[in-house]
Amino acid sequence: MKLTEKQAQVLDALQAAAAPMSAYELLDELREDGFRAPPQVYRALTKLTETGQVHRLESLNAFIACGHSHCHQQTPSVFLICQHCKQVDELQNDSLRQGLAEVTQHQSFTLTQAVIELTGTCEQCEQELD
């Protein structure tokens, strides 16, 4: 998919970010690039989310660039979110995908999106807390 200039700028900012970013954080970062209002950021985020290039983390009310090339295929994404350092790791899990497929098939339900957010403590923070 060919990105517009604004979409590419938002995606670049998220890819360069050390942590998930809210739409307003993106707006602040991209003001010098011509972004003036929240709708500009939200339009870009909507398209990038629809194509699987960006994920919205509901629990953080923030966005993160996709870490996998096949997210546009509607495979379930699992995010491990450290409650201390806010590090986020994205995982793809075939067992989970198959389990969700069985559950939804059994219920005659067509799954279009699955995002699972797990909050806990990463290994580094766990060591620092000990």
C-alpha positions as CSV (number, residue, x, y, z in Angstrom):
1,M,0.0,0.0,0.0
2,K,1.3,3.4,-0.9
3,L,1.2,5.8,2.0
4,T,0.4,9.5,1.9
5,E,3.1,11.9,3.1
6,K,1.2,12.4,6.5
7,Q,0.7,8.6,6.9
8,A,4.4,8.0,6.3
9,Q,5.4,10.7,8.8
10,V,3.2,9.2,11.5
11,L,4.5,5.7,10.8
12,D,8.1,6.9,10.8
13,A,7.6,8.6,14.2
14,L,6.1,5.5,15.7
15,Q,8.9,3.3,14.4
16,A,11.5,5.6,15.9
17,A,9.7,5.9,19.2
18,A,11.1,4.1,22.3
19,A,7.5,3.6,23.6
20,P,3.9,3.7,22.4
21,M,2.7,7.2,21.7
22,S,-0.7,8.8,22.1
23,A,-2.2,10.8,19.2
24,Y,-1.4,14.0,21.0
25,E,2.2,13.1,21.6
26,L,2.4,12.4,17.8
27,L,0.9,15.7,17.1
28,D,3.4,17.5,19.3
29,E,6.3,15.6,17.7
30,L,5.1,16.3,14.1
31,R,4.1,20.0,14.4
32,E,7.3,21.0,12.6
33,D,6.4,18.7,9.8
34,G,3.1,20.5,9.1
35,F,0.7,18.8,11.4
36,R,-1.6,21.4,12.9
37,A,-4.7,19.6,14.3
38,P,-5.6,16.2,15.9
39,P,-7.8,15.1,12.9
40,Q,-4.7,15.0,10.7
41,V,-3.0,12.5,13.1
42,Y,-6.2,10.5,13.7
43,R,-6.8,10.1,9.9
44,A,-3.3,8.8,9.4
45,L,-3.6,6.5,12.4
46,T,-6.9,5.1,11.2
47,K,-5.5,4.2,7.8
48,L,-2.3,2.7,9.3
49,T,-4.3,0.7,11.8
50,E,-6.7,-0.6,9.1
51,T,-3.7,-1.9,7.1
52,G,-2.1,-3.5,10.1
53,Q,1.0,-1.2,10.1
54,V,0.1,0.3,13.5
55,H,-1.7,-1.1,16.5
56,R,-3.8,0.7,19.1
57,L,-3.1,-0.3,22.6
58,E,-6.4,0.2,24.4
59,S,-5.0,0.0,27.9
60,L,-2.5,2.7,27.2
61,N,-4.6,4.8,24.8
62,A,-1.6,4.8,22.6
63,F,-0.3,3.5,19.3
64,I,2.7,1.4,18.3
65,A,4.2,0.5,15.0
66,C,3.7,-3.1,14.0
67,G,6.6,-5.4,14.7
68,H,5.5,-8.1,12.2
69,S,5.1,-8.0,8.4
70,H,2.0,-10.1,8.3
71,C,-0.4,-8.3,10.7
72,H,-2.4,-7.1,7.8
73,Q,-3.6,-10.7,7.5
74,Q,-5.8,-10.2,10.6
75,T,-3.8,-12.6,12.8
76,P,-4.2,-12.1,16.5
77,S,-1.7,-9.8,18.1
78,V,-0.5,-10.3,21.7
79,F,1.1,-7.4,23.5
80,L,3.2,-7.9,26.6
81,I,3.1,-4.5,28.4
82,C,5.4,-3.9,31.3
83,Q,3.6,-1.9,34.0
84,H,6.8,-0.4,35.3
85,C,8.9,0.7,32.2
86,K,6.1,0.7,29.7
87,Q,8.1,-1.5,27.3
88,V,5.8,-3.3,24.8
89,D,6.6,-6.6,23.0
90,E,4.4,-7.8,20.2
91,L,4.0,-11.5,19.7
92,Q,2.4,-13.8,17.2
93,N,1.2,-17.1,18.4
94,D,0.0,-19.9,16.2
95,S,-1.6,-21.8,19.1
96,L,-3.6,-18.8,20.1
97,R,-4.6,-18.1,16.4
98,Q,-5.8,-21.7,16.1
99,G,-7.7,-21.6,19.4
100,L,-9.5,-18.4,18.5
101,A,-10.3,-19.8,15.1
102,E,-11.9,-22.9,16.8
103,V,-13.9,-20.8,19.2
104,T,-15.2,-18.4,16.6
105,Q,-16.0,-21.1,14.2
106,H,-17.9,-23.0,16.8
107,Q,-19.9,-19.9,17.5
108,S,-20.4,-19.1,13.8
109,F,-18.6,-15.9,14.3
110,T,-16.3,-14.2,11.8
111,L,-13.3,-12.7,13.5
112,T,-12.0,-9.5,11.9
113,Q,-9.6,-8.4,14.6
114,A,-8.1,-9.7,17.8
115,V,-5.8,-7.7,20.0
116,I,-4.8,-9.2,23.4
117,E,-2.9,-7.0,25.9
118,L,-1.2,-8.6,28.8
119,T,0.1,-6.4,31.6
120,G,2.8,-7.4,34.0
121,T,6.5,-7.0,34.7
122,C,9.3,-7.5,32.1
123,E,12.4,-9.5,33.0
124,Q,14.6,-6.4,33.4
125,C,12.2,-4.7,35.8
126,E,11.7,-7.9,37.7
127,Q,15.4,-8.1,38.4
128,E,15.5,-4.4,39.4
129,L,12.6,-4.9,41.8
130,D,14.3,-7.9,43.6
